Amino acid sequence: MFRTAATGNVGSRYADEVVGVSQGTVVEEQDKNIVQEELVKAVIGAGLSIETSPGTIDNQLLEAIEKLVAERGKQLGELFYLDQGVDPSAWNRAAPEAYFAGVSLDEGDQDLDPANWPDLVPYLLARALTYNEGIGGEASAFDVTDWDVTGNVGTLTFANTTAELKALAALVEDNLVHGSFSSWRSVTLAGSIGNIPAGTYALDAVDAVARTVTFDVTASNGSGAVTETVQFLIHAIEGSADARVFEYPAGVLVAANDGDGEAFAGLRRRDRGQGHIHQATLASDSASGAGATRNSNVFGVGNLDHVGPPATDPGASFGTPRTGLTTDPRSYVGKLFIWGRRFIA
């Protein structure tokens, strides 16, 4: 902003004319244009056009403020929950409260068009799978040691080092959630590797044990050792400018960078229970616990055929065991979204 320096100002403020005493502050071009452009930039910065029609020219600043507050109230890419589903809705000056630039993450995978999501798509396309993101040992470019092309199938072999091993294992886990390699993740080569041209390729297989990924590629046969790196841009789609977001209904948010290097931001994991054993005590050789059978050997040495499902412990106050298809935390269920800042219909 600018405080006036016009002729007749008093301490950079406007003053009225006092007849016979002072002329007052002169209205000058610079002053008027600076004030005008300050307001105009707020309107244009909100993605609106300057209006000239009667009835619309006196409320554009208010409209710009309402729109910017709605768009900037969350960080681009922020994940959040609501208690009900909401469809994306473009800006409408007649109904500013209906504006919603969020994408549901529990209603199926979606390919987002940059024409509809001009901020979110570039943000997502820049998101690379990253090991130890923000802490020591961070890596988002993973070392490749060998390449191979056989029958238009490309294979990259990765270094036998921690970042690469953890990244491949995390991709395998995410693929198990997805259920197939169809419309899944991709690998991006910034430059050619052997006979494989630079580009983004849809993954056809990931083998964490062999440390390889495979994909279709149009290239001549060949193989060799290299010292190169690739990235996994987790929302990129081969041959498309769109960005893909993946659903994960009934999933909970978990912070990345666990000590075991299993949790990567942007990937999904299945539910699981902590590894454990069950301890049982039998009164005699002929006794058997509820739902358990064994041979006549000492328990632990002979064969235990099976152990029955959890049952109420009469000596404790744990209550009736709850079992189901998954291992779940105590929860409040909501609808998961990612914020896109702007949505254009």
N, C-alpha and C positions, 0 to 999 in steps of 0.2 A: 504494500500500500504506500501511498505518497501523501505527505502533508504539503499544503500549498506553499509555493514560493512566489506567488503572483504579486504584482505591484500592489502596495497598500495592505499587505497581510500584517497581522500583529501576532508575533510569536508563532508563525506558521499556521495561523488560524484566520478565518474570514472575519472581517469587521464591516459593520454598516457605515454608510456615509453619514457624517454629521455636518449638516449644512453650515458652511462658513468656518468649519473646523478641520474636517478631514474628508477626503474623497471616498473613503471606503475601499474595500479590496476589489480590484479589477478582475472580472471573469475572463480568463485567458484560455486559449486553445489547449495548452498542455494540461491544465487542471481538468477541464471537462473530458478530454480524451482518456486521461489516466483513470478517472473514476469510471467512465463508461467501459473501458477495456477490462478493468478489474472485475466488473460484474459479468461482462460477456464471457470472460474466460471460465468463470464458474459454470455457466450454462453449457458452453462447448465441452468443458472438461467432464461434464456429466453425460456426454454423448447426445445432447439435444441440439436442435437447430434453432437459430435466432428467429423468432416470430415477428411478423409485421401486421398480422390481422388484429383488428379490434377485439378485445375480450381475452386475448392471450398474451398481450405484451406486458401486462402488469403483474404477472404471477410466475414468470419463468425462473426467477431466482429461487423462489420457494420450491418450485418443482425440482430444480436442480439439487437443492439441499436434501429434499426427501429422497430422491433417487440415489444420491451419493451415500447417504446414511444407510439406506437399504443394502447397497452393494458393498460398502466398506465396513459394515458392522461385523463381518467375519473375515478371517484371513483366507485368501484364495487357496483352495485345496483343503480347507479345514473340514474334518469329519465331525458330525454332530448328529444327535438324535432328536426326533420329535415324537409326540405320542400318537400321531396319525400320518397317513400318507398325504403328500402334497405334490401336484404336478407342476413342472416348470411353467412359468407364466411371464410373458414379456411385459415391459413397462407400459402402463396405461395411465396417463395423467388424471383420468377420471376416477381411477381406482388404485391409488398408489399402494394401498395395503395388500393388494392381490399380487404384487410383484414378487416372484420367487425364482431365484437362480440356483436352485439345488438339484442334484441328481440323486435319485434313490439308488442305494446299493443292495437292496434286497428284493428287487423285482426283475431279475434277469440281467445277463451281460448286455452292455449297450456300446455301440460304436458312435461316438460323439462327433458331429460335424463342426468344424471351426466356424462355419457361417452362423451356427446357432450359439456356439460357445467360444467367442473370440478370445477370452482370457484363459479359460480352463484347459482347452485343447493344447495350446503351447506349453502351459505349465506341466500337463501330464506327459507330453512327448519328451520333455527334458528330464523326467524322473528316471534315473538309472538305479538298478539294483545295487545296493551299497552294503558292504560288510563293515561293521563297526562304525556306522555313520555318526560323525561328529566326535569320535573319540580316537584314541591311539590305534594305529594299524588300519585306518580307514582305507577301503579300496572299492572303487566302482568300475575300474578297468582291470579285467582279469587276464592273466598271462596264458597265452597259447603256445604250446611247444611243438605241435605237429598238425599238419593238415592233410586231407585226402579227398579226392574226388573220384568216384567210381560210378559210372552210369548216371550222371547228373544228380548224384547224392553226395552232398558235402559233409565231411566230418571234421570237427576240430577237437583236438586233445589238449587238455588243460594241465597246467603245472600241478605237481603233487605237493601243494602248499596249502596252508590253512584257509586263506581267503577263498581260494578256488574250490576247495573241497566243501566248505560250508555253503557257498553259493549254489553249487550243484545240488547238494542235499536239500537245500531250501526250495529249489525249483522242482525237484522230484516231489516233495511234499505238496507244493501248490498244485502240481499236475494231478496228484491223487485226489485233491479236493475238486478240481475241475472235472475229472472223470475221463478225459481223452486229450489228444493233441489237436483236435479240431478247434479252430478259432481260439487258440491259446496264446502263449507268449512268443517272443521273437528274440533273435540275437542280431546285433548291429556291428558291422565291420566299418570302421572309419576309412580304411584303405584296403586294397586287395591283400589277400593272404594266399600265397601260392597262385593257383589258377582261379581262386575264388574272388570275384569282383567285390569291391566295396558295396555295401547296401545293407538293408534290413531283411532278414529271412525268417519265415515262420518255422518254429521248431517242430520237428517230427519225432524226436526222441532225446531223452536226457538220461545218461547212465552215470550215476555218481561213483560207482565202483571203478568203471573203466575211465572215468573222468572225461567223457565225451558228450558232445551234442551233435545231432545230425539234422539236415534240412535239405530240401530240394534246391538245386542250383543249376543254371545253364552254364556249364564250363567243361573244358576238356579234362580227360582223366589225368591223374598225376598225384603225387604225394611228396612229402618232405618235412624236414625239421625247420622250425622258424622260431623267432623271438618276437612275438607280436602280442597285442592286447585286443580284446573286444569288450563290448558293453551289452548288458541286457536292459534295454529301454522298456520298462515293464508294461507300458501302455501303447507301444508302437505296433503298427499293423503293416505287414509287408505290402508294398505297392499302394498305400493309402495315406492321405493326409489326415484321416480321422484318428482319434484316440479311443482305445477300448478300455472301459471300466468293467470290472468283474463283480458279480454278485457274491454275497456270502450271508444268506439268511440265517438267523439264529446264531450269528457269530458275535463274539465280544471283542472289544479292543484290547490289545496287549502291547506294552511298550517294547520297543526293539532293543537290541544290544544286550541280550542276556549273556551270562557268563559262558554258556555252552555254544554261543554263536548260532543258534537255531532260528531266532526271530528276526526276520528282515522286514523293514518297513515296506508296505505295498504288496506283500505276499500273504497267502492264507495258509492256515494250519488246521489239521483235523483235531478233534477232541481226543483225549487219551487219559489213562490213569497212570499214576506213578507205579513203577515196577515194585512188586512186593511178593512175599510168600504168606501162606496161612499156617499158623501153628495150631496143632490139635493134640489133645491128650485123651488117651483111651484107658479105661479102668483096668482092663485085662486083655489077654490074648483073644478071648471070645467076644469082647465088646466091640461095638462099632458106633461111631458118632452118627448124629442125625444126617442122613443122606450120604454117609461115607461107608465104604467097605474096604477090607484089607485081607491079606492072608494071615497065617498064624505067626509070622515073624514079628519081631519087635517093630513097633511103629517107626517109620523112617527108614527101615532097612528093607521091608517087604514092599509089595506093590499096593499103592493107593489108587483105587479105580476112579473115584470121583469125590468131589466135595459139593454138597448141595448149595443152593442160593443162600444169601444172608438171611438170618432169622433174628427175632427179637432176643436180646440178651437178658435173661431173667435176673441177672445179678447187677445190672446197671440201668441207668436212666436215659439211655440213648434214644429210646422211642422205636417205633416200627421202621425198619430199613426202607428207604425209598430207592427203587431201581427203575431204569428205563433204557432207552436206546443209546443215550449219550451220558457223559459225565459233565454235569452242569454246575455253575456257581449259583448261589442265591441271586436272583436277578429281577430287574424291572424291565419289561420288554418295550422297546420303542422302534421307530423306523429310522434306519441309518441313511445318512445323506453325505455327499461331498459338496462343498460350496463352490460355485462356478463364477461368482461375482456378477457376471452379466449373462442374460439369456435373451436371444433375439429370435423371435418366431419366424 
